[in-house]
Amino acid sequence: MDPWEIVILRPMINVLVVASKYLFNSPGLAIIIFTILIRVIMYPLTKKQLLATKKMQDIQPKLQELQKKYGKDKQRMAKEQSALLKESGATNIGCLVTTFIQMPIWIALYQSITRILATGPEELLNLSRYLYPQWHIVFPMVPLNSHFLWLNLGVFDPLYIMPVLVFATMWVQQKMVTPTSTDPQQQAQSQMMLILMPVMFAFLTLSFPSGLALYWVVSNIISIVMQYFITGWGGLANLFGPKPEDKGKGAKPTPPSSEPKKLPAAK
């Protein structure tokens, strides 16, 4: 076995098999608990990233002022913007760092799900290569029950519910950390990423096992909850709050003074 299988894949397979036994023989519940555990471990990094992104949202008015002041001088604009970002500790990376860190987990989980849900003789024989011989509990567990709710965790969701859930939860998560900008080019890039990432993951859900989609949905929901308690609704609040151009339109007229008017003095 190569280092990838020894260090990451093999431990994950055995942990999922054992967890399934103690979670009512349900690999689906094992994936959910595994997802929660991973997000708890990554919480310090997630919190740091969310706070940096929140700072990026907070300095948008200053960035807009720089755009008005140095909009024609691109070199000066880039210098002043870099200095502002460094001073505030903000970042426009969003959740990409956390996403890239989770990539090995997604790959290992995909490979683990395809192996632990083996049913054919050749697949079961291949799975036995990854099981720890000293863990006598794992061998009687296979083959595992692949059904969870309406899903067969080993194949994609034929009802297309999971792709929709993956898209919706990832869109909400991305929207919460997407800063608003008056720069048309930057705004267009943000909008493109806001749609591109959820569409890409939803498309992958059509060809990947639904067990991996279950991991994505649970992970996205946990991220939404974390983001709400750390930074609030973020960019999502703009969907429900008043638009800047609407502020002041519905202002109530100043009520007349309750003091009696003074009559002019008699000559």
N, C-alpha and C positions, 0 to 999 in steps of 0.2 A: 504493500500500500504506500501511496505517496503521502507527504506531510499533510496535505489538505484533508485527506480521508482520515488520517490518524488523529489530527488535532481538532478538526471541526466536524466533519461529516459523521464519523463513527460515534463519537459521544452524543451527537444530536439524535441519531437514530435510536440508540439505546435508551436515552432519556425519554424520548417520545413514547417508546414502547412501554417502558415501566410506568410512566405517568398515565398512560391509557388504562392500565390495569387498575390503578387506584382511583380513577375518575370514571367509574361505571363502565369500563371497557370502551371508552369513547375517545378515539383519536381527535375528534373535533374539540372536545373540552380540553384535551391535552394541548392542542395548538393555541387555544385561547389563554390558558394559564401560562404557557410558554411565552406568548406575546406580552402579557402583562409583566412577566418577570424581566423580559428584555427591556421594556420601556422603563421600568423602575431602575434598572441598572444604568440606563442611559439618561436618567432624569437630570443629573447635574449638567451634562453637556447640552441637553435640550433647553434647560432653563437659561443657561448662559447665552445660547443662540437666540432665544426668543426675546430676551432683554435687549440684546444688541439690535435686533430687528425693530423692536419698539422704539429705540432711540432713533433709528432711521426714519420712522414715521413721524417722530416728534420734531425733527429738524427740517421737515419739508418746507415750512415757511421760510426758513433761512436759505435753503437751496433755491427757492423761487426768487428771493431777493438777489442772490448771486447771479441768477439767470438774467434778471432784468438789468443788473449793473454791468456784467461782463459778458453778456450774451454774444456780442460781436467779436470779442477777444477769446478765442477758444483755448489758447494756451494759458492765459490768466485765469479763465474760468475753471479749467482742470486743476490748476494749482490751488486755487482758493477752495474748490470743492474737496480736494484731497485733504487739505489742512482742516477743514470743518469736520470731515468724517473722522479724522485721526483724533481731533480734540474731543469730539462727543462720544467716541467709542462705538459709533454706529457701523452697520454693515448692510449692504444691499444683497447679500447672498441668500437671505431667507432661510429656508429649511434644507438647502442643498447639501450642506455639510452633514446634517443628520441623515439625509437620504443616502448619500454615498457611503457613510459608515455602515448603514444597514444592508447595503448591496451584498456583502458576503453572507449575511444571515438569510437573505432571500434566496440566494443560489443554493446554500446548504439546505434550506428548508424545502425548496423545490425537489432537490435530489433525495432528501429524506422521505418526503411524502410518496414519491414515485416508488421507493423501495419498500417502505413499511406496509404499504397497501397491496403488496404483491399477492397474487392468487394462483398463478400458474406454477408448475413444477420448476421451470428454469428460473423464474423470478424469485421463488422462495429459496432456491439454492443460492442465488446471487445474494439475497438478503442475509443468509446464514453467515456469509463471509464477514459481515459488519457487526454481528452480534457478539457481545463479550462472552466467551465460554464460561468464565467464572461467575457470571450472572445467570444462575439457573432459572430465574424467574422469566427471562425473556423468551426462551424457546417455546414454552407451552402457550405463549400469547399469540404467536403467529399461526395462521394469517389473521390480521386485525379486521374488526368490523369497520368497513369504509363508509357507512351511512351515518349522517349527522343532519338532523332536521330533514329538509327535503333534498339534501345534497348527497352525492357520491363523491367523497373527497378526492378520489383518485382521478377524476375526469372533470371537464369544465361543466358549468351549470347549464343544462339544456333549457332552463326557463329564463335565462339571461338576467336573473335578479342580481347575482353577484357582480357582473360588470356594471350595472346601474349603481349599485351601492358603492363600489370602488370609485366610480367617477364622482358621485355626489359627495362622498366623505372627503375625497382628496381635493375636490374643488373648494369646499368649505374651508378646509385646512389651509390651502394656498391663499384663498381670498383674505383670510384673517391676518396673514403676514405680508400681504402685498401693499406697499405704500402707495399713496396717491401722489400724482405728480402733474404739474402743468406743462412739462416738457412733452410735446407730442410724440417725439421719437422714443423717449423713455416709457411713456404711457403705453405706446403700442407694443414695446417689448414686454412690458409687464402683463398686458392682456394676452399676448401670445403664449407666454409661459403659463399663465393661469388656465388656459384651455389645453395647451399641448401636453402637460404632464398628466392631468386626469384622463385625457383621451388615450395617451400611450399606455397607461396602466390598465385602463378598461379594455383596450384591445388585447393586451397580453393575457388578460383574464379569460379571453375566448379560447386560448390555446393551452393555458396552464391548468394544472389541477385546481379544483375549487378549494382545496385545503390551503393553497397559497393565497387565493383571493380572500379566504376567511381571515388569514393573518393580516392582510393589507387593510381590510375593513376594520378589524378590531384595533389595529395600530393607529389608523386614522382617527377613530373615535377617541382613543386615549389622548392623541395629540390635540384634538379639538378641546377636550376638557382641560388639559394642561394649559393650552394657550389662553383659554378663557380666564382661568384663575391667576395666570401670571401677567398677562398683558391686556385682558379684556377681549372684546369682539374684534378689535383692530379694524381692518378694511371692511369687514362684514357689516360694521355699524353704518357704513355709508349707504347701504341698501335700504335701511329703515329710518335713518335720521334725515333731517332737513338738508337739502342741498345748499351750498354756499350762496348761490344766486337767489335762493328763496328766503334767506334770512332777512327779516325786516319788512317783508311784504305784508305780513299779517299783523303788524304791530297795532296795538289798540290805541285809539286816539286818547290824548291826554284829557282826563276828566276835568270839567270846569271847576274852578275853585269854589269851595263851599263858603268862603268868607263873603259877607254881604258887600255889594258895591257901595262906595261912599258917594252920597249925593253932593253935587256942587254946593258950595257955601252960598247962602243968600246974600245979595248985596245990600 
